[in-house]
Amino acid sequence: MMKKKLPPSAARAAEIPAFDPIEAALREIFDGIESEPVPDDFADLVAKLGKTRSGEA
């Protein structure tokens, strides 16, 4: 069975994803959160958990 070849304009349209406003909003939220510093008490907790797992408690 042969695949149908798309016309050039349809092939380009299939390669370019459509704009998704939900994705754009989620990316904006994530970028804002990603740039915030990690709170000291959370970083301390992660460090303590790392020591416990490695047997340094």
Backbone bond lengths (Angstrom), bond angles and torsions (degrees), N, CA, C in turn:
res aa  C-N    CA-C-N  psi(-1)  N-CA   C-N-CA  omega(-1)  CA-C   N-CA-C  phi
1 M - - - 1.456 - - 1.525 108.78 -
2 M 1.299 116.96 129.50 1.463 121.69 -178.41 1.523 109.95 -91.12
3 K 1.331 113.90 141.92 1.453 118.65 175.41 1.516 109.16 -78.19
4 K 1.318 115.96 142.73 1.453 119.91 175.36 1.518 108.30 -76.57
5 K 1.303 115.80 135.68 1.455 120.58 178.86 1.521 108.68 -88.89
6 L 1.333 116.26 129.05 1.459 120.87 179.75 1.521 110.43 -78.02
7 P 1.326 117.45 147.94 1.463 118.94 173.40 1.530 109.29 -63.47
8 P 1.330 119.09 153.60 1.471 121.56 -175.92 1.526 113.97 -51.46
9 S 1.330 118.36 -40.95 1.470 119.79 -178.85 1.528 111.14 -66.72
10 A 1.315 118.12 -38.42 1.466 121.60 179.37 1.523 110.09 -70.90
11 A 1.325 117.47 -35.85 1.463 120.93 179.00 1.520 110.08 -64.95
12 R 1.331 117.03 -42.17 1.471 120.14 178.51 1.527 110.46 -65.81
13 A 1.308 117.59 -39.89 1.460 121.55 -179.94 1.528 110.46 -64.66
14 A 1.319 117.67 -33.48 1.463 120.89 179.39 1.528 111.05 -71.45
15 E 1.335 117.80 -26.25 1.467 121.89 -178.88 1.522 111.78 -81.20
16 I 1.327 118.27 -31.08 1.463 122.44 -176.01 1.524 108.73 -92.91
17 P 1.347 117.09 116.95 1.466 118.17 179.95 1.534 110.82 -68.67
18 A 1.303 115.59 145.60 1.465 121.05 178.06 1.525 109.27 -70.66
19 F 1.318 116.97 151.89 1.463 121.87 178.16 1.519 109.11 -67.62
20 D 1.304 116.08 129.75 1.462 121.70 -179.96 1.526 107.89 -117.49
21 P 1.328 118.94 108.85 1.469 120.48 -177.28 1.526 113.33 -63.24
22 I 1.323 117.83 -30.07 1.467 120.10 178.32 1.526 109.60 -68.69
23 E 1.321 116.30 -44.64 1.464 120.16 177.59 1.525 110.74 -61.12
24 A 1.324 117.07 -42.39 1.463 120.77 179.51 1.533 111.01 -61.74
25 A 1.326 116.79 -42.67 1.469 120.53 179.68 1.523 111.02 -66.22
26 L 1.331 117.25 -41.63 1.459 120.16 178.63 1.526 111.57 -65.35
27 R 1.324 117.20 -39.36 1.468 120.47 177.28 1.523 110.91 -63.13
28 E 1.336 116.97 -40.15 1.461 121.12 179.15 1.533 110.49 -63.81
29 I 1.318 116.75 -43.43 1.470 120.68 178.02 1.525 110.35 -63.40
30 F 1.322 116.58 -46.85 1.466 120.87 -178.95 1.521 110.84 -61.20
31 D 1.340 117.45 -44.28 1.461 120.84 -179.74 1.526 110.86 -60.39
32 G 1.332 116.87 -38.12 1.467 120.19 178.40 1.511 111.92 -66.93
33 I 1.318 116.93 -42.59 1.467 121.33 -179.98 1.521 110.51 -69.43
34 E 1.328 116.30 -39.82 1.456 121.39 -177.76 1.533 112.09 -61.60
35 S 1.324 116.78 -31.55 1.456 119.99 -177.44 1.538 113.08 -83.43
36 E 1.332 117.52 -8.47 1.462 120.32 178.72 1.532 110.48 -75.31
37 P 1.325 117.39 145.77 1.466 119.28 178.35 1.535 111.29 -71.98
38 V 1.329 116.34 154.05 1.461 121.57 177.29 1.527 107.70 -78.49
39 P 1.339 118.35 128.39 1.465 120.49 178.78 1.541 110.94 -59.99
40 D 1.328 116.06 143.08 1.469 121.35 -177.09 1.526 112.37 -58.46
41 D 1.348 117.87 -42.84 1.460 119.27 -178.02 1.528 111.66 -66.13
42 F 1.323 117.91 -31.69 1.463 120.50 176.65 1.526 110.28 -71.01
43 A 1.327 117.21 -41.89 1.466 121.24 177.81 1.529 110.10 -62.78
44 D 1.337 117.07 -39.26 1.473 120.84 177.34 1.527 111.01 -63.86
45 L 1.320 117.17 -42.69 1.453 121.60 178.69 1.530 110.88 -61.37
46 V 1.310 117.46 -44.34 1.470 121.48 178.71 1.528 109.82 -62.25
47 A 1.319 117.42 -41.10 1.467 120.79 178.43 1.525 110.71 -63.74
48 K 1.337 117.68 -41.39 1.464 120.76 178.98 1.532 110.82 -64.59
49 L 1.326 116.86 -41.81 1.449 120.72 178.76 1.529 110.77 -63.53
50 G 1.325 117.03 -37.75 1.461 120.75 177.91 1.507 111.33 -64.37
51 K 1.337 117.21 -39.42 1.465 120.50 178.79 1.519 111.11 -68.18
52 T 1.337 117.29 -38.54 1.461 121.81 179.76 1.524 110.46 -64.24
53 R 1.301 117.49 -42.61 1.473 121.14 -179.06 1.524 111.60 -67.64
54 S 1.331 117.32 -33.32 1.465 119.25 -178.06 1.535 111.35 -85.90
55 G 1.339 117.31 -2.02 1.454 121.88 176.66 1.513 114.58 85.50
56 E 1.320 117.58 18.51 1.458 122.15 -179.18 1.522 113.08 -92.12
57 A 1.292 118.62 1.90 1.460 123.20 -174.03 1.464 110.80 -47.94
